[in-house]
Amino acid sequence: MENEFADWGLPESVLRAFEAEEVDVAAALVLGEVALSNLLKEGPKARFLSAREKYLEKNTVVLDLNSTDVAGSSFQVNDTPRSLSHSPQISVVLEASPAKATSNVEITAVPQPTSVSGSRPSCSQSNPSKKRKICTTYVNQIDTLLDDCLEGQSVLASYRKKSHLDNASRDQLVKCVIFSLFRNDYDIRVIPSKLESIAKDIHEVFRTESALTYFSRHQKNGKQVVAGRLVVKYHNLRRKLISVGLIPKTTLQEELEIEEEIVHTEVDLEEDEDLRWLSGNSRPWADVLSAWDRTHIARMQLVRCINKSQKPTEGEPMENVITSVSSYLSYFRALGTVHGWELLLEDFNQLHPGKAVALTSNWPKLEALAKIRLGSQVKFLDDGSLSFDQKVTELLIRLNQLFKVRNVSTPKGSWKVSRIEAQRSFVLHAPTEGSWKSVINDRRECLAKQGLSLQPYLCFIGPVHQIKNWKLVFNDKSSWDFESPLQALDVAFKSFFATDAAYPAESRHIWTFIQQAVYGIVCANDFKDDKPLKAYLASDLKQFAAI
């Protein structure tokens, strides 16, 4: 058995499983998803699928689209494994675009080169000399595709017997279709119109099935949203392939921007197994981290599509409807643990890699700016009797003094924010626990008058030089304690990106300065709804950069 798979590089667990079930190479080439799941665990299964892909790549015909000759190989067409050659719904498509994670590939039944749209900037480097491998794809024959695999045959038999599909059969149907799209290229991209076409084909074969069950489009918060079983399964499979390293990691923007259009995929909390598991589990932590990583793209889509004005339907538990940042934090149980903030850092690090130590590295520059602007007011920075944490704490409490007072536009008009209001929305320093809650109640009332809500903020409780605990507060139910003020500030900043929460209106200038100057992150919408802020911060950013 080992000799048969000598060139496959399979782990021992796979070889032992194949030996026990007498699986040879011929059988391995046509093993379906159900059989593989019964034989192997997720990790070994992914390793096997990768090895099988490489084997097939070496032993698959390469066709010249302008002739019937076989190019570059003596391998004969009739030697192709049944899983590739038998089904008439499989055709050959030549793709000329570089094999990169940012390449957006339209799957089409007509052999035709596709290329990356030139209108979208890409951070990846291209290699024009490297051609993508030949890809096999679905070509509008659902019944034939299903008849070619055991799971599909089960779906057809069930429909013939019952004249309708149950949820289990629908899931099997979608798996067969989506897996066929990935058969020869794990990193293939499928545009919404192709999934929509497949949904219509499903209806043609299963007349009692609505195409909208499998693909639908609608408007939500002014954005086009696509949903349905095909969409969910497609994105779930991509995330799993990313999590096991079979395709490169991709950013959310790269995942959403496609050649035909920009779409926002609606996340189905019930369909996604990892999201469902995270909603009810907060341990073991290693499993939480793994599931969190696998669901990164889905959750980032979720927080960006949050409809803060949406209300749950009558009788529907509020915690089951994610309509705000608060409900997002409540829905995923692990976020409510003492280490929940680590998950927010994981998300930020995927959104903005390379910024892990930006705050620590640039803190001396922030101290230098404070000395230039505040002079004797920050002489404590040179006091050798104070610890580093004590100095950081005091500077953060005074940080608003680096900036001029500014007016803020609110839903109720213009609001002239005082220094103390700006400071309290950034770092609230309260001598006692009781005084903290009193100040927060006052702030909440003040914000309500301006048509605003309370946003995340830092809270330091106790005498300045005696503070031993630094807190990040999201709301009355969600907060975390930290052992140092710099760590609290770092997590606070990164949590805005991880949850897509807005900066507090009163201290937006402070947070935007930290974002652009300290972390070096510039976003397209930094000044979108506050044009004066750009000119307001210009000299501050220039002076910091010169230090």
Buried (B, 14 or more C-beta within 10 A) or exposed (E): BEEBBEEBEBBEBBBBBBBEEEBEBEEBBBBBBBBBEEBBEEEBBBBBBBBBBEBBEEBBBBBEEEEEEBEEEEBEEEEBBEBBBBBEBBBBBBBEBBBBBBBBBBBBBEBEEBBBBEEBEBEBEBEEEEBBBBBBBBBBBBBBBBBBBBBBBBBBEBBEEEEEBEEEBBBBBBBBBBBBBBBBBBBBBBBBBBBBBBBEBBBEBBEEBEBEBBBBBEEEEEEEBBBBBBBBBBBBBBBBBBBBEBBBBBBBBBBBBBBEEEBBBBBBBEBBEBBBBBBEBBEEBEBBBBBBBBBBBBBBBBBEBBEEEEEBEEEEEBEEBBBBBBBBBBBBBBBBBEEBBBBBBBBBBBBBEEBBEBBEEBBEBBBBBBBEBBEEEBEBBEEEEBEEBBBBBBBBBBBBBBBEEBEBBBEEEEBEBEEEBBBBBBBBBBEEEEEBEEBBEEBEEBBEEBEBBBBBBBBBBBEBBEBEBBBBBBBEEBBBEBEBBBBBBBBBBBBBBBBBBBBBBBBBBBBBBBBBBBBEBEEEEBBEEBEEBEEBBEEBBEBBEEE
